[in-house]
Amino acid sequence: MTQIVTPRTNDEAAVRRVAEAFSPETIDALLKDAKATGTPVDGVDGLLNQMTKAVLERALQVEMTDHLGYEVGDPAGHGTGNSRNGRSTKTVSTRNGPVDIEVPRDRNGSFEPMIVPKHARRIGNLDDTILSLYSRGMTTRDIEAHLGEVYGVHASRELISNVTEVVVDEIKAWQSRPLDEVYPILYVDGLRIRVKDNGVVTTKVAYLAVGVDVDGRKHALGCWIQDTEGAKFWQKVLADLRNRGVRDILIVCCDGLTGLPEAVVAVFPETVVQTCVVHVIRNAMRFVSYNDRKAVVRAMKEIYTAPTLEAAELGLAAFDKNFGTQYPGAVDVWRHAWAEFIPFLDYPPELRKIVYTTNAIESMNFQLRKITKNRGHFPDRDAAMKLLYLGLRNISSHRGGESGTGTHGWKIALNSLVNLFPGRLPF
């Protein structure tokens, strides 16, 4: 008995029809003819481009027939008030290179083709290719050269810049999108970039906030570019989060950002500000010579693995006694961060593992640094934000998409959060 298989989608049906049309015998014949005439398979004058030209021109003819309502030479077209009126030639850029096509015209000039719209000079998702290359840190000059070398497409730097401008509205929507009411953990960290401001290239910081939702999924909530830190700036950032729907944050994990603790108290009074322990360790190690690193790391471990506040204070005192004379800067780092460090000591081990470091956000910043370092500097803040957003979008698409990436050991940590912050999680 013959089984009838119904394609699940129109796309599948189209793929099947293409496969049937280009049987192995047909493809072999095309390749044989190409070889006999010295035609390459790819490239500007290759077989693939010739097939692209044929398909596009046939599609345009079908569109014209649909527009007029009758086939070429059909008597039904007499007296309709419109008819075919020759062709015009245009060159369009595709991923296989530039293709010269003939576009049919109608006498009334009312034909609006869809497959190759009027004035369009790029098809085949070439814009997506430009955005993809841009989001990976390639400069407009690099993209211009790449498209010319690989695809034989001439795309000016002005054109490439205009293509990337399509994300401006997308950025605005992303920056103002509604957020969850509660984020158990919020990570905040900064990335230094160089931006031209009033004709002078200056160093600014792009601050990234990553929230962990109640399901343990991480989401980039926003990115803000600022000259310096300060309570006023952080109040604006936190007010932005509140205006977008956030009513509570349990723990803010950061690296001693100036003014952030005070702003958190003002906007989210019940939120605990927790310094990143790894950052404290790194900052302290800047003062330590190579030969003493292992001994100093062991001594600091007695502080951040202490079971209680009293034990941590004893560990800090021992660290000061053993290394304070030689490395007073390392001891000062711990004392300066102490107020934001000690909340960490109230957490059980399973929660400590999660708030121990801002690595969740640092890994994003690492990827963003890779794509910003090629720039040297940005012409303005908007250009910097455009690349940072495209970079974040690219990172997110590979790390869980809109649902965000998960957090290892989240279920156990969530139970600890329920006990530490009773009544504040939306269950």
N, C-alpha and C positions, 0 to 999 in steps of 0.2 A: 504494500500500500504506500502510495506517495504521501509524504508528510508535507503539509503546507506551513511554511514558517513565515509569520508576519513580522516585519521589522518593527522594533520597539519605538523608533523615532524616525522623523524625516531625514535626519542626518545619516542614520544607518542605511536607509533606503538609497540615499544618494551615493554613499560609499559603495554599496553593492552594485548599483548601476554603472558606476565608473569602472569597477573591477571587471564587470561583464564586458563593457565596451573595450577596455584595454586588456584583452586576453594575452597570454604569453606569446601567441603567434603574432598578434598585432604589434606588440612591443618589440619582438625580435625583428619584424619587418622594418619598423621605424629606425631601430638601431643600425640595421644593415644598410639602409639608405643613407643614414647620417655618416656612417663609416665610409661608404662609397664616394660620397661627395665631400669628405673631409670636414664635416660639420661636427664640432665638439658637442658633448652632451650638455654641459653647463656653460656658463659665461654669457656675455652680452649677446653673441650671435649663435648661441647653442640651441640644441634641440628643445630643451625645457622652455626657453624663451619663445621659441616658435610656437610651441603648444599653448603657452600662456596667451600669446597673441591671438591664436585661432579660437581659443575658448572665450576670451574677452569679446572679440568681435562677434562671435555667434550669439553670446549672451545679449549684446547690445542690439542685435537684429531682432531677437526674441522680444526684448523690451519695446522696441519700436512697433512691432506687430501688435503687442498688447495695447500700446498707447493708441494706435490708429484703429484697431479693431478688425484688421483684415491683413491677409498675407500679401506678399509681393505678387503683382499681376492679377489679384482677385478682382473680378468685376464689381464685387460688393463695395469696393472703395470709391466707385464713381459717384459724384455728387455729395460726398460726405463733408466737403469743405476743407479737407486737409489731406496731404499726401507726402510721400517721401520726396526728399529734395537733395539728393546726393550725399556726400560724406565730407567730413573734415578730418584732418590728421592731427594727432597729439601724441606726445611722449609721456608715458607714466613710469614712475619708478616702482619696481617690485623687489622682493628679496632675491630674485634671480638676476636683477639688473634692469636697465631701462628697456622699455618695450614701446615700439611705434605702432599705434593702432589707428584704425579708421572708425570714426564715430558717425553713425547715421544722423541725418538732419531731417526735420519735417518742414513743410512750407510755412506753417504758422509760427514756427519757432517755439512751440509749447512743449517739446519733448524734454523731459527731465530724467535722464538715465540714473539708475540706482547703483549699478555695478561699478561704473566710473562716473561719479557726479560731475556736473559742470565745474570747471575751474580746478578740479582735483588733479593733482600731479603725483600722488602717492597712493598705492593700494597694497593689499597683501599684508596689512598690519605692520608696515614699515614704521609708522609712528610708535608702535609698541616696541619695536626694536630699538629705536632712538631712546625711548624712556628707560628701557632695560639697561642699555649701555650707560646712560647718564646716572642711573641709580647705583651703578657699581663703581662710580668714581671717575669715569672717563670724562675728560674735558670736552668742550664743544670742538676744539681743534682736533683732538684724538678721534672723536666720533666722525667728523668730516673726513679724516684720512681713512678711517676704518671702512666707512660706507663706500668710499671710492675704490679702495683696494679689493675688498671682498665682494661687493655687489655691483661695482661699476656705476654707482649712483652718485651724482653730484648734489650734495646737500650743504648749503652754505651755513656758516656758524649762526647767522641771523635766523635762518630757517629752523635749525636745531633748537635755538633758544625759544623760538615761537612755539615749537612743538611741546617743549617742556612746560610752557606757560599754561597748558590745559589743566594742570593739576592745581592751579591757584585756587579755584573754587572748591576743589576737593579738599585742599588744606583747610580752608575756612570751615567747611562742614565738619572735618575731623576735629578741629580745635573747639568747636561748639557743640559736639554731639552729646546727648544725654549719657550720664554715667550711672553706675549702680549706687544704691543708697549707702551701702556699707562695704568698706574694704578692710579686711582684718589687718593687712600689712601694706604699707606704701614705702617703696624704695625711691630715694632721690639722690641723683648724682649729677655731676657737671662734666662737660666736654669743652675744652678750650679751642676756639677757632679764631681766625684772623679775618677781620671785616673792614672794608674801607668806609670811613665815616667822616663826612665833611672834607673829603680829599686826603685824609690821613688814615693809613692802615693801623688799626688798633686791635688788641686782643680782647675778645669778648668770650663769654661762657654761655653755652647752650645747656640748659638744665633739663633733664629728662626725668619724668615721674612715671614709675611703673607700679601699678596696683595689683595686688593678689586678691581675687574675689573669693567668695565663700566656698567656691568649688575648687579653690587652689589654682585657678588659671591666672596667668600673668598677662596684663594688658598695658601697653604704653598709653597713658592717659593724656599726656600732653608734652609739649616741648616749648621752652621759653628762652629767648636770647636776651642777655642782660650784660651790662658793663661790669657791675660789681654786685656782690651779695649785700643783703641788708634786710632788716625786719619789714620795711615798707614794701620792698619787692616781693618778699615771701608772703606777706599778707595778701598782696594782689593775686599771687599764684593760688593760694589756698582759697581765697574768695571765689576765684574762677571755678575751682573744683566744686565748691559749695553751690554756686549758681547753676552748675550743670547737674545737680541732683545728689551730690555726696553729702550725707548728713552726719556720718561718723567714720572715723579711722581709729583702729585700735592701737597700732604701733607704726610710727614713722621711723624707718631705718635710714640713716644718712651718715655722711662723713664730716661732722663738725662744721656744717655750713653756717656761716655767720648770720645771725638774725633769724634762722629757721626755728629754733626752739621757742623763742618768744612769740613768733607769728603763729605757731601751732597752738600755743596756750591761748592766744587771743581768739582764734577762729574755731578750734576744736579743743575746748578746755580739758576734756577727759582723755585726750590722746597722749600716749607715752612716746617720748622721743628717745630712740635708741641709737647710740653711735655704732658705726660699723667696727667690730672688733678687729677685723683684718686690717682696716685702715690704721687703727691705732698701732698695731704691731708694725706695719710698714713704716709709719712715720717715726716710730721709736728706733727702728733699725737703721735709719739714715745717719744716726749719730754713732753707730757701732762699727768698729773695724772688722775686717773679714775674719781675722783669727779668733775673735771672741763671739762670732755670730751664733754658733751652736749653743754655747753656754748661756748667752743672753736669751735666746729663744726658749730654752728649757726653763729659765727663771720666770719669764713672762707667762709661760703656760700655767704656772702655779697660781697666777692671778685670775686668768679668764676661765680656768676649769674649776675654780673654787666652788664648793657646794653652797657656801653662804657668804654674806657680806663680810662677816668677821674674818673668815678664812681668806677672802680676797685682800682685805686690809693687811693681814699678816704677810701674804704673798708680796704685796707692794712694798711693805716695810723691809722684807728680806731682799727684795730686788734693789731697793735704795741702799741698803747696807753693803751689798756685794758689788754693786756697779755704779752707785751714785757719785762717788768721787771721780771715777774714770769717765763715766758717761752721764753727766747731769742732764743733758738735753733729752735723753731717752726717758729718764724718770719724770721730767717736766711734762712730756707728752702724755703720760698716763695720768698725772695729777690734773692736767688741764681738761682731759676728756672724762674725768671720773664721774661727774654728775650725770652725764648721758650714758656712761658705761654701766653703772650699777643696776639699772632696771633689768639688765641681762641676767643678773644673778638670781632673780626671782623666777626665771623660767625653768621648766624641767628640760632634760637633755634633748628630747625630741623637738621642742620648740626652739631651743638654743641653736640647733643645727640650721634652722631656717633663717633666723634673724642675725646669725653670727657674722654675715657678710652681705655686702650689696653686690655680690658676684652676678646675681640675676640681671642687674642693670649694667654692670661693668662689661659683661659679655656683649651687650648691645652697643655700648660705647666703643668697645674694641672694634666692632664691625664698622661703626660710623667713622672712627678715626682712619680706618683704612681707605674709605672713600673720600674723606675730606683732605687728607694729606697731599693729594695730587694737585689741589687747587692753589696752594700758595696762599691766596687770600680771596675773599669773595667781594664782588663790587658793592654789595649792600646786604642788609639783613634779609630781605626777601629772597635773594639768590641763595643765601645760606639755608634759610628755612626750607626752600624748595628741595634742595639736595638732601637735607636731613630727613624730611618727610618721605621722599622717594626711597631713601635708604631704609627707614623704618618699615615702610610698606613692603619692601623687598625682603627684609629680615622676617617680618611677620608671616609673609606668604609661605616661607619655608619652615616656620616654627609654630604651626598650629592654626594659622589663618585667624579669622575673627574670634574663634573660640579661645585663642591664646595657648601658651604652653603650660603644661602641668607643673606641679611642685612635688618633688619626691618626699614621701612620708607625710603627706598633707593630712590624711585622716586622723593620724595620731596627734599631730600638732593642733588640729582643729578642736579636738576634745580638750586639749590643754587650754586653748583660748576660751572655750566655753566656761571652764572653771575659773580662769583668771579674770575674765570680763563678763560676769553673769548678766544676762538680760540684754546684751548689746548686739548679739548676732541675730539676724532675721530668720528665726526658725519657728 
